[in-house]
Amino acid sequence: MAMSMCSTQAWNILHHFPLKSPIHPVSLPFYKTHSDFSPLSTFPHLNNNSTPTHLSFKASSSSSSSFSVGRAEYTEETATKEKFQRSLSLPGCSTSLSLLGTGYREKVFAIIGVKVYAAGLYVNPSILSTLSTWKGQSASEIQENSALFSSIFQAPLEKSLQIVLVRDIDGKTFWDALDDAISPRIKTATPVDESALSTFRSIFQGRSLKKGTLIFLTWLNPSKMLVCVSSDGIPSSADATIESENVTSALFDVFFGDAPVSPSLKNSAANGLATILK
């Protein structure tokens, strides 16, 4: 009977659950860490004079699976079964971006874990040539190394976060959760920051985000980011441009800082980097 009441309460919450993101680490019962990307293939040797022109990943069958559909190669995020192309061409990017890791966002209500979205981090392969300082570090060392992720963010090269919703969410709820994570990370918001947040907010207000909707957050450089929302595959244009380094860096920190909202995504990206930087 108690289990039935908990399940009913949790189910009722799903219609308007608050996706608030903590700034500080939370205990394991609320966020499950799961590595969904373990590259096994050999990668180009990195040094200060070499820049890989192509990044190729092969995922371990124990944590995720890779397969081809036509000419496109995919990696499956195992917790949600969502499929991510291993290479993407996105609006505003100078070259195709390569998948570095995947993960998922989960909220727990009562005793029930609810997956909200799957996510994949894509990077311009040339970013890897800037990371030779961390060559030879283990995945756990990389995951705890804020300087490495800061270097990825500061590199004037594209990186993109693809979010795939695994349940229906109204746009206001999605934005409120994002804003609750971003705003506390901005110490003193300037008029430029406020304008950027307003633009960001307007993309989601009054919008119904159905299961399967794709959201792309693409950092072109540290102070400029494109936002694309699509219910029909990879977008051909951006919905908005966000120009505020305080906002764009806060958003990157939400996912790859010391208290990421998706530990599985950061862990997966760290595993990918450790393999590449051997």
C-alpha positions as CSV (number, residue, x, y, z in Angstrom):
1,M,0.0,0.0,0.0
2,A,2.8,2.4,0.9
3,M,4.6,1.6,-2.4
4,S,1.4,2.3,-4.3
5,M,0.9,5.7,-2.6
6,C,4.6,6.7,-3.3
7,S,4.2,5.7,-7.0
8,T,1.0,7.7,-7.3
9,Q,2.5,10.8,-5.8
10,A,5.6,10.5,-8.0
11,W,3.4,10.0,-11.1
12,N,1.4,13.1,-10.3
13,I,4.5,15.2,-9.9
14,L,5.7,14.2,-13.4
15,H,3.1,16.6,-15.0
16,H,5.0,19.6,-13.7
17,F,8.1,18.4,-12.0
18,P,10.8,21.1,-11.2
19,L,14.0,20.3,-13.0
20,K,16.1,22.5,-10.7
21,S,19.8,21.9,-10.9
22,P,22.0,21.8,-7.8
23,I,25.1,23.9,-7.7
24,H,26.7,21.6,-5.1
25,P,27.2,17.8,-5.5
26,V,24.2,15.7,-4.4
27,S,24.1,12.3,-3.0
28,L,24.0,9.2,-5.2
29,P,20.4,8.3,-4.6
30,F,19.4,11.4,-6.5
31,Y,21.8,11.2,-9.5
32,K,23.0,8.0,-10.9
33,T,26.4,8.0,-12.5
34,H,26.6,5.8,-15.5
35,S,29.3,5.8,-18.2
36,D,27.7,5.4,-21.6
37,F,30.7,5.9,-23.8
38,S,33.9,3.9,-23.7
39,P,36.0,4.3,-26.9
40,L,38.3,1.4,-27.6
41,S,39.9,2.4,-30.9
42,T,43.4,3.8,-31.4
43,F,43.4,7.6,-31.7
44,P,45.9,10.0,-33.4
45,H,49.0,10.7,-31.3
46,L,48.7,14.2,-29.9
47,N,51.5,16.6,-29.5
48,N,52.0,20.3,-29.8
49,N,52.6,20.1,-33.6
50,S,49.8,17.7,-34.6
51,T,46.1,18.4,-35.1
52,P,43.9,15.4,-35.9
53,T,41.7,16.0,-38.9
54,H,39.3,13.3,-38.0
55,L,38.1,11.8,-34.8
56,S,36.9,8.2,-34.8
57,F,35.2,6.6,-31.8
58,K,34.2,3.0,-31.2
59,A,32.0,2.4,-28.2
60,S,32.3,-0.6,-25.9
61,S,29.4,-3.0,-26.3
62,S,29.2,-3.4,-22.5
63,S,28.1,0.2,-22.0
64,S,26.8,1.4,-25.4
65,S,26.5,0.1,-28.9
66,S,27.5,1.4,-32.3
67,F,25.9,0.7,-35.6
68,S,25.3,2.1,-39.1
69,V,22.2,3.3,-40.8
70,G,22.9,4.0,-44.4
71,R,26.2,6.0,-44.2
72,A,25.6,7.4,-40.8
73,E,27.2,5.8,-37.7
74,Y,25.5,6.0,-34.4
75,T,26.2,5.4,-30.7
76,E,23.4,4.4,-28.4
77,E,23.1,5.9,-25.0
78,T,22.2,2.7,-23.1
79,A,20.2,4.2,-20.2
80,T,17.6,5.9,-22.5
81,K,18.3,3.9,-25.7
82,E,18.6,7.3,-27.6
83,K,20.9,7.2,-30.6
84,F,23.6,9.8,-31.3
85,Q,25.3,10.3,-34.6
86,R,29.1,9.9,-34.2
87,S,29.7,12.9,-36.5
88,L,27.4,16.0,-36.9
89,S,27.4,19.0,-39.2
90,L,25.6,21.9,-37.3
91,P,24.6,25.5,-38.2
92,G,27.5,27.9,-37.7
93,C,30.2,25.3,-37.4
94,S,33.3,25.3,-39.7
95,T,33.7,21.5,-39.7
96,S,31.9,18.4,-38.6
97,L,31.9,17.8,-34.9
98,S,32.7,14.4,-33.4
99,L,30.9,12.7,-30.5
100,L,33.0,12.6,-27.3
101,G,30.6,11.2,-24.8
102,T,27.0,10.6,-23.9
103,G,24.9,10.5,-20.7
104,Y,21.5,11.2,-19.3
105,R,19.7,13.6,-16.9
106,E,17.7,11.9,-14.1
107,K,15.5,13.3,-11.4
108,V,14.2,11.2,-8.5
109,F,10.7,11.7,-7.0
110,A,9.9,9.7,-3.9
111,I,11.7,6.5,-4.8
112,I,11.2,6.6,-8.5
113,G,14.0,7.7,-10.9
114,V,12.7,9.6,-13.8
115,K,14.9,10.1,-16.9
116,V,14.4,13.5,-18.5
117,Y,16.8,13.6,-21.4
118,A,19.8,12.0,-23.0
119,A,22.7,14.2,-24.0
120,G,25.8,14.0,-26.1
121,L,28.9,16.2,-26.2
122,Y,30.4,17.0,-29.7
123,V,33.7,18.8,-30.3
124,N,35.7,20.1,-33.1
125,P,38.5,17.5,-33.4
126,S,41.1,20.3,-33.5
127,I,40.4,21.0,-29.8
128,L,42.3,17.9,-29.0
129,S,45.6,19.4,-30.1
130,T,45.2,21.9,-27.3
131,L,45.0,19.2,-24.6
132,S,48.5,17.6,-24.8
133,T,49.3,19.0,-21.3
134,W,47.0,16.3,-19.9
135,K,48.3,13.4,-22.0
136,G,48.4,10.2,-20.0
137,Q,45.9,11.1,-17.3
138,S,43.3,8.6,-16.3
139,A,39.5,9.2,-16.7
140,S,39.1,9.8,-12.9
141,E,42.0,12.4,-13.0
142,I,40.4,14.1,-16.0
143,Q,37.0,14.2,-14.5
144,E,38.3,16.0,-11.4
145,N,40.5,18.4,-13.5
146,S,38.6,21.6,-13.9
147,A,41.5,23.2,-15.8
148,L,41.1,20.6,-18.6
149,F,37.4,21.3,-19.1
150,S,38.0,25.0,-18.8
151,S,40.6,24.7,-21.6
152,I,38.0,22.9,-23.8
153,F,35.6,25.8,-23.2
154,Q,38.1,28.5,-23.7
155,A,39.4,27.1,-27.0
156,P,38.0,29.2,-29.9
157,L,36.7,26.1,-31.6
158,E,33.2,24.7,-31.7
159,K,31.6,22.3,-29.3
160,S,28.0,21.4,-29.0
161,L,25.7,19.7,-26.6
162,Q,22.9,17.7,-28.1
163,I,19.9,17.1,-25.8
164,V,17.2,14.6,-26.7
165,L,14.1,14.8,-24.6
166,V,12.8,11.4,-23.5
167,R,9.5,12.7,-22.2
168,D,7.1,15.6,-22.9
169,I,8.1,18.9,-21.1
170,D,6.6,22.3,-21.4
171,G,9.1,24.9,-22.5
172,K,8.7,27.0,-19.4
173,T,9.6,24.1,-17.1
174,F,12.6,23.3,-19.2
175,W,13.8,27.0,-19.1
176,D,13.1,27.4,-15.4
177,A,15.3,24.4,-14.7
178,L,18.1,25.7,-16.9
179,D,17.8,29.2,-15.5
180,D,17.9,27.9,-11.9
181,A,21.2,26.3,-12.8
182,I,22.7,29.2,-14.8
183,S,21.8,32.3,-12.8
184,P,23.5,31.3,-9.5
185,R,26.7,30.8,-11.4
186,I,26.8,34.4,-12.6
187,K,28.0,36.5,-9.7
188,T,26.9,39.9,-10.9
189,A,24.7,39.9,-14.0
190,T,25.5,42.8,-16.4
191,P,22.9,44.3,-18.8
192,V,24.6,42.2,-21.5
193,D,24.0,39.1,-19.4
194,E,20.4,40.0,-18.7
195,S,19.7,40.6,-22.4
196,A,21.3,37.2,-23.3
197,L,19.2,35.4,-20.6
198,S,16.1,37.1,-22.0
199,T,16.9,35.9,-25.5
200,F,17.5,32.4,-24.2
201,R,14.2,32.4,-22.2
202,S,12.2,33.6,-25.2
203,I,13.2,30.4,-27.2
204,F,11.3,28.2,-24.7
205,Q,8.5,30.3,-23.4
206,G,5.1,29.1,-24.6
207,R,6.6,26.2,-26.4
208,S,5.6,22.6,-26.0
209,L,8.6,20.3,-26.1
210,K,7.5,16.8,-27.0
211,K,9.4,13.6,-26.4
212,G,12.1,13.3,-29.1
213,T,12.7,17.0,-29.4
214,L,16.3,17.9,-30.1
215,I,18.0,20.9,-28.5
216,F,21.4,21.9,-29.6
217,L,23.6,24.3,-27.5
218,T,26.6,25.1,-29.7
219,W,29.5,27.2,-28.4
220,L,31.2,28.8,-31.4
221,N,33.7,30.5,-29.1
222,P,33.7,31.4,-25.4
223,S,31.3,34.4,-25.8
224,K,29.0,33.2,-28.5
225,M,26.5,30.3,-28.6
226,L,23.8,29.2,-31.0
227,V,20.6,27.6,-29.7
228,C,18.7,25.3,-32.0
229,V,15.4,23.5,-31.2
230,S,14.1,20.9,-33.6
231,S,11.3,18.3,-33.7
232,D,12.3,17.1,-37.1
233,G,15.9,16.0,-37.1
234,I,19.2,17.9,-37.3
235,P,18.4,21.7,-37.7
236,S,19.6,23.7,-40.7
237,S,19.5,27.1,-38.9
238,A,19.7,28.5,-35.3
239,D,16.7,29.8,-33.3
240,A,18.8,32.3,-31.4
241,T,22.3,33.6,-30.8
242,I,23.5,34.1,-27.2
243,E,26.3,36.6,-26.8
244,S,27.5,36.8,-23.2
245,E,30.5,34.9,-21.9
246,N,29.1,34.9,-18.4
247,V,26.0,33.1,-19.6
248,T,27.8,30.7,-22.0
249,S,30.5,29.8,-19.5
250,A,27.9,29.3,-16.7
251,L,26.0,26.9,-19.0
252,F,29.1,24.9,-19.8
253,D,29.8,24.7,-16.1
254,V,26.3,23.4,-15.5
255,F,27.2,20.3,-17.5
256,F,31.0,20.0,-17.1
257,G,31.8,21.9,-13.9
258,D,32.4,20.4,-10.4
259,A,28.7,19.7,-9.8
260,P,27.3,18.6,-13.2
261,V,23.6,18.0,-13.6
262,S,24.4,14.9,-15.6
263,P,27.4,13.1,-13.9
264,S,27.1,10.3,-16.5
265,L,27.8,12.7,-19.3
266,K,30.9,14.2,-17.7
267,N,32.1,10.8,-16.7
268,S,31.6,9.5,-20.3
269,A,33.4,12.5,-21.8
270,A,36.3,12.0,-19.3
271,N,36.6,8.3,-20.4
272,G,36.6,9.4,-24.1
273,L,39.3,12.0,-23.4
274,A,41.4,9.5,-21.4
275,T,41.4,7.1,-24.3
276,I,42.3,9.8,-26.8
277,L,45.1,11.3,-24.7
278,K,46.9,8.0,-23.9
